[in-house]
């Protein structure tokens, strides 16, 4: 796969779908940092705003080892 980003103007809502699922959240947040609204991004991606909102609210799936120790009750 050729990366959809890398030159000015290449970060677009349409390019988000070309990213692996794990990177779509970061792409959407980047577009919003650039000034696009959630509704604009959702419309351009052809998804309902709620689906895009749910995607950006996902918690990271990876945890640092220190967080794992806390979850096991270790100090």
MOCORFEN-V978062 format. One record per residue. N is the residue number from 1. PHI is phi in radians with two decimals (none if undefined). PSI is psi in degrees with one decimal (none if undefined). NEAR is the number of other ideal C-beta (glycine too) atoms within 8 Angstrom. Layout:
n:N phi:PHI psi:PSI near:NEAR
n:N phi:PHI psi:PSI near:NEAR
//
This chain:
n:1 phi:none psi:135.0 near:3
n:2 phi:-1.54 psi:131.8 near:3
n:3 phi:-1.06 psi:131.5 near:5
n:4 phi:-1.33 psi:-10.2 near:8
n:5 phi:-1.90 psi:170.9 near:8
n:6 phi:2.33 psi:-8.7 near:5
n:7 phi:-2.49 psi:156.2 near:5
n:8 phi:-0.94 psi:136.2 near:3
n:9 phi:1.52 psi:-3.5 near:5
n:10 phi:-1.50 psi:-13.1 near:9
n:11 phi:-1.52 psi:98.7 near:9
n:12 phi:-2.32 psi:159.1 near:9
n:13 phi:-0.99 psi:-36.0 near:11
n:14 phi:-1.15 psi:-32.0 near:8
n:15 phi:-1.24 psi:-22.6 near:12
n:16 phi:-1.05 psi:-41.5 near:13
n:17 phi:-1.11 psi:-23.1 near:7
n:18 phi:-1.36 psi:-13.3 near:7
n:19 phi:-1.41 psi:153.9 near:10
n:20 phi:-1.06 psi:151.3 near:5
n:21 phi:-0.92 psi:-37.7 near:5
n:22 phi:-1.15 psi:-21.6 near:6
n:23 phi:-1.77 psi:-8.1 near:8
n:24 phi:-1.09 psi:-38.6 near:12
n:25 phi:-1.02 psi:-47.2 near:10
n:26 phi:-1.11 psi:-37.8 near:7
n:27 phi:-1.12 psi:-42.1 near:13
n:28 phi:-1.13 psi:-44.3 near:13
n:29 phi:-1.10 psi:-36.0 near:9
n:30 phi:-1.11 psi:-44.4 near:9
n:31 phi:-1.06 psi:-38.7 near:13
n:32 phi:-1.22 psi:-34.3 near:12
n:33 phi:-1.14 psi:-27.7 near:6
n:34 phi:-1.41 psi:-2.0 near:7
n:35 phi:1.93 psi:-3.9 near:4
n:36 phi:-1.36 psi:146.6 near:8
n:37 phi:-1.48 psi:162.6 near:6
n:38 phi:-1.02 psi:-42.5 near:10
n:39 phi:-1.10 psi:-40.0 near:7
n:40 phi:-1.14 psi:-45.0 near:9
n:41 phi:-1.10 psi:-45.5 near:15
n:42 phi:-1.06 psi:-45.2 near:13
n:43 phi:-1.10 psi:-43.6 near:8
n:44 phi:-1.17 psi:-29.6 near:9
n:45 phi:-1.47 psi:-11.2 near:11
n:46 phi:1.29 psi:28.5 near:4
n:47 phi:-2.11 psi:153.8 near:7
n:48 phi:-1.20 psi:147.7 near:6
n:49 phi:-0.94 psi:-35.5 near:9
n:50 phi:-1.10 psi:-39.2 near:6
n:51 phi:-1.13 psi:-40.5 near:9
n:52 phi:-1.21 psi:-41.4 near:14
n:53 phi:-1.06 psi:-44.0 near:10
n:54 phi:-1.09 psi:-37.7 near:8
n:55 phi:-1.13 psi:-42.4 near:10
n:56 phi:-1.38 psi:-14.7 near:11
n:57 phi:-1.53 psi:-4.4 near:6
n:58 phi:-1.09 psi:137.0 near:8
n:59 phi:-1.36 psi:150.3 near:4
n:60 phi:-1.00 psi:141.7 near:5
n:61 phi:-1.55 psi:-12.7 near:5
n:62 phi:-1.76 psi:142.4 near:4
n:63 phi:-2.19 psi:150.1 near:7
n:64 phi:-1.29 psi:152.2 near:6
n:65 phi:-0.96 psi:-36.1 near:6
n:66 phi:-1.14 psi:-32.1 near:6
n:67 phi:-1.24 psi:-33.7 near:8
n:68 phi:-1.14 psi:-39.5 near:9
n:69 phi:-1.11 psi:-41.4 near:9
n:70 phi:-1.08 psi:-39.5 near:8
n:71 phi:-1.18 psi:-27.6 near:7
n:72 phi:-1.51 psi:-3.5 near:6
n:73 phi:1.49 psi:15.5 near:4
n:74 phi:-1.54 psi:150.0 near:5
n:75 phi:-1.76 psi:none near:2
//
